């Protein structure tokens, strides 16, 4: 098992951890029948349609 030769400074540790960021999902805003609907990209609708095509049997 590897053992560190010397202690890392707080600055080095925090700098390394600062790059681990969670991304928010890209949400698209659409207007359907006069209502604003938010949806995640590249997902099928509840009825199995994607990009106005039937892709899943529901």
ZISUL-V674262 format. One record per pair of residues at least 4 apart in sequence whose ideal C-beta (glycine too) atoms are under 6 Angstrom apart, sorted by the first residue. I is the first residue (numbers start at 1). J is the second residue. D is the distance in Angstrom with one decimal. If there is no record, write none. Layout:
((I:J:D) (I:J:D))
This chain:
((8:12:4.7) (8:13:5.2) (10:14:5.9) (25:40:5.2) (26:41:5.1) (27:38:5.1) (28:39:5.4) (28:41:5.9) (29:38:5.9) (30:37:5.0) (31:36:5.9) (32:37:4.9) (44:48:5.6) (44:50:4.7) (44:56:5.6) (45:49:4.8) (47:58:5.9) (48:56:3.4) (48:58:4.2) (49:54:5.7) (50:55:4.7))
